Amino acid sequence: MKAAYPLTAAVALGLVSSTVSASDELMERAQLLFEPIPDSGAEVLADRNPMTQEKVDLGRMLFFEPRLSASHTISCNTCHNVGLGGDDNVPTSIGHGWQRGPRNSPTVFNAVFNVAQFWDGRAEDMTEQAKGPIQASVEMNNTPDVLEETLQSIDEYVSAFEAAFPESDNPVSFDNTAAALEVYQATLVTPNAPFDQYLAGDADALTDQQIAGLDAFMNKGCVACHNGVNVGGQGYYPFGVINRPGSDILPEGDLGRAQVTETAADEYVFRSPQLRNVELTAPYFHSGIVWSLREAVAVMNDSQLGSILTDQEVDDVTAFLRSLTGEQPEVIYPELPPSSETTPRPDMPDFPRTSQGG
């Protein structure tokens, strides 16, 4: 039922208190700037990679399948652990031959809602993104041909691909592997966080300190880069708008998006990280150097805002960010089929790939 008077007029007439007005206005502003997390990312994929149960089931198997890697030891879940907030909780991931990757692994949870994938946005979607780590020498170190040979050697996978891609002339393919992985990852969403409940109209879903943190987050400028359904992940921004962080946090050799666009203006520009479940995904920033969420907020306050947040507001914003932790996806670890006699052997630095049975 609509009020008989506009809210501001009602306050002026003494029909409601200014405290109630301020509270309602804060919620209304938040509802304009943010969106609740949906129960699935299926709608995002509907036009180009429709979600089916067969694709989800295959994608789940592939997500946990270490034989996607040359060594048969690294799966998608290795660096995007579904039990650890969708990442691996180390500064930079460990890949093939114990090599360290160059950047911190972003969470896979809710990644379907980002404008693009990777810190520099070099992958337009999660299908394209899935192909990168499989082929990267410091990650899975595999090739499309060997991956296809591996999957085609296992009858259970051949049947699963045929069920998931019935219209495909070549069901067991590198492209379909990436497409199935994308569909499964689109199910890894975390709805119903306290902030989502607040956006749905429950004013009691946040604590007083979290309300104060939300107010500072919106009024002091954080929302300029961190908005929308993922509270970030929607655009590209320079790291160090006011004060450039030290080389430990912002390594000079990593030019960010400039390495994709080859444009000087994009040096040290990165896709803003999504802040959903951020309390679970330490360490922070693309360098993975900051372990404390409060310290991460303080670094951003200095580098992006020119320290306009007080110490109390930094504490409040940190408290607000903890309200972004949603319901974690319930994941059943799949039973993976055994290798066959024709499955390529693992390729390791001290154990080079040989023929089957060699």
N, C-alpha and C positions, 0 to 999 in steps of 0.2 A: 504494500500500500504506500503510495507516494505521500510525502509530507505536505501539509497544506501551505507551507511557506518554503521558499528556498532556504537552504541551511544558513546562509549568512544573515538573512532577514530574521530567521527564527532566533538566532543568537542575539541580534540587536533588540528583539522584543522580549528577551529574557525567557523564551520558551525552552531553550536548551542552554547548557553551559558552554563557555568557550573551550573548556577542556575536552568535552565531547566533540565539539566542532574540529578542534585540532587533530584529535584521534581519527575522526572520520576522513578528514582531508588527507592525512598521511596515508591511510589505506587506499583512498581513491587514486592518489598519485602513484602509489606502488602498483596498483592494478593497471594503470596506463603504461607503466614502464617495464613490467615483468609479466610473465605468463607461467601458470603451473605446468609442471612436467606431465605430459600425457602418459597413459598406461603402456604405450607402445610407440615405436617409431615407424609403424607400418604406413601411415599416411604420407610420410616424407618420401617413401620409396614407391608409392602406388603407381606412378606414371612410367617408371623406367625399370623397376626391379620388384614386381609385386611379391609380397610376402605370402608364402604357402607353408603348410606344416612340413611338407617334404623338404623344402629349402632350409627351414629352421633346423630340422633334425640333422640334415647333412652338414649345415654350417656349424652346429654344435660339435659334431664329431671332428670337423676340420680345425676348429678353434683350439681343441685340446690335442691335436695330432702332431706329435714331434717329428714324424717322418715328412712333414712339409719342409723341414730343414735338411741341409746336406748331411749333418752329423747325426740326424735322428734323435737329437736331444733337446731341441728348442721348439716350443710351440708358441702360438699367439699368446696363450695364457702365461707363458714364462715372463713376458714383459708387461702383460695386461692382466694381472692376477685377479680373478673375480672374487677372491676371498680377501683382497687387500685394497678394496676401493677401485679396482679396475686398472691399477698400475703396479709397479714393482717396489716402490718405496726405497729406491736407491738413487743416488745422484744421476748416474747415467747407466743404461742397461748393459749387461754383459752378454755378448753374442758369440759368434763362431770363433773357436780357438781362444776363448777368454778375452776377446777384444772388447774394449769399452766403446760404446756408442758416443756420438758427439753431443747429444742433448738428452734432457730428462724425458722419460716416457710419459706422454699424456694419458689420462684415464680414458678407457674405452666406454665407461658408463656415460650415457646420454650424448655420446659423440655424434650420433646421427643428427642431432639438432644444430651442430656447428655449421658455419657458413662454408668451411673447407676443413681439410685435415692436415696434420703436422703443424708445427710451430710457425712455419713460413707459408702455410697454405698451398703447398705445391700440389696437393691432391684435391681434386674438386669434390670427391665423395669417398665413401668408405670402400667401394669396389676398387677404385684407383689406389687408395691408400693400402689396401691389403696386398697389392702386388709389390709394393716397395720393400718391406722388410723381408719378404721371401727371397728376393734377389740381392739384397744388400750384403756386401761381403763381410761387414762387421755385425750382421744380424743372423739371418738364416743361411746365407751364402749358397742358395740353391739356384737352379735355372728352370724356366718353364718346361723345357723338354724332359729333364730328369723328374720334375714333380709329376708331370703327366704319366711318365713311364712307371713311376712308383704307384700312383693311384690306379692305373689300368691293370697293374699286376695283382690287385686284390679284388676278388670277385664281389665282396660285400660293398666296396666302394663303387664298382661299376654299376651295380643294381641301384644304389642310392642316388647316383648321379642321373641315371635314366629316369628314376621316379621324380627327381627334383626338376629336371629339364627335359620333359617329354617331347618338346618341339625341336630340340637341338639335334643337328646332324652329327655333332661330335660332343656328346654329353660330358665325357671326362676330359675337360680342358682347363687350362690355366685361367681363362676368362671366367668360366663357370665356377671354378674354385673361389675366385675373388668375389663373385656375385653371391654365392652361398654364405661366405663369411660375412659379407655386409648384412644380409638378411638376419643372420643369427645375432650379430652385434646390435642390430636395431631393436632386439628384444631386451637388451641390457640397459634398462632405464630404471630410474629410482624416484618414483612418484611419492606423493603424500608426505613430503618433508614438512616440518612445522611452518616454514615459510609458504609452502603451497596451501596449507590449511588457512593461513592468514590471508592469502590472496583470494581464497574462496569465501572469505567473509568472517572467519573466526578470529575476532580481535584478541582472544585469550591464548591463541596458539603460540605467541611470542612472549618472552619475559620482558619486564620493563627495560632491562639493559639492552636486550635485542631490539626493542622498539627504538630506543635512543640510538643504537647503532645503525638501524635502517634509516633513521632521519638524517644522521650524519653522512651516511653512504650516498643518499640522494642529494643532499643540500651542498655537500662540500666537493662534489665532482667525480666521485668513484663511478657513479652511474653512467658517466659519459662513455666509458669503455666497457662497462660490465652491466648489460641490460638484457632484456629479452628472456626467452624461456630458459636458457642456460646460464643466465647472469654472466654473460661474456660469450666469447667464441664467435662473435658476429662481425668483427671487423679487424683491421690492422692498424697498429699504433706504434709510434716510436717509444722505445724504452729509455727514459731519461728526458722527458719533456722539459723539466726544470733543472734537475741536477742528474748528470749521468752517473750511475753507480760505478763502483770500482771494477777492475778487470776480473776479480774473482766472481762477481755476480754477473757481469756483462763482459764476457771474453771478447777481446778486440778482434780476434780472428773470425768470429761468427757474425757475419753481416746480416743475418736474418733474411728477410724477404728479398733483399737486394740480390741474393744468390739465385733467386728465381726470376726476378724481373730484369736483372742486370741494369738497374736504375739506381743512380747514386742517392736519389731522394729516399730510397727504401732501405738505406743502410741503418741497421739496428732497429728495424721495424719488424714487429712480430704480431701474429694473430693473438688477440687478447685471450688469455685462458678462460675457459668456463670455470665458474666458482662453485658449481654444484658439487657437494661432497668434499669440499676443499679440505676439511679437517682430517680427511682420511688419506690425502694424497701427498703428504710431505715426502721428500723435500721439494722446495718450490722454485719456480722460474725455470727457464729453458736450460740453465746451467745446473739446476738441482743442488744449489749450494746452501740454501737457507732451510733449516729444519723446523723452526718455530713459526707457527701461523701468525702470532703477534708480531714477530720480527718481520715477516713478509709484508704485513700491513704497514708497518713503520717504514720499510724500504720504499714501498709504493707512495706513501705519504710524502716522503722526502723527494723522490725522483720525479713523480708525476704531478704532485699537488703543491710542491714548495712548502711542505710542512704546515699546512693550514689546519690540520687536525691536532687537537690537544692530546696529551697523553691519555686523558680520560676517554676522549673520542676514539683513539686507537684501540683502547680496551673494549669500548662499546661496539665498534665495527667488527672486531674479532669475535665478540659474542654473537653478533648478528650472523656472521658467516657460518657459525656452527648450526644455525637454524636451517641451513641449506642441505643438510644431510638427510637424504630420503630413505625409503625402504629399499634395502639392498636386494638385488634379484636373487631368487632361489634357483640355484643351478644344480642339476643332477649330472654328475660326471659320467660321460658316456663310456660304454664298453667298446673299445676299439678293436677292429678285426686284426688277426695276425698277418704278418707278412707271408708271402708265398715264396716258392723256390725261385721265381723270376724277379722278385723285388730287388732293386739296386741296393747294394750294401751301403752302410753309413760311410761318410767321407769325413775323416778327422785329420787334423794336422799331423799327428803321430801314428795314424792308422789309415793310410790312404785307401780310397775306395778300390775294391777288387771285384772280380766277378763273383756271382753267387756261389757259395760253397768253397771259395778260394782261401 
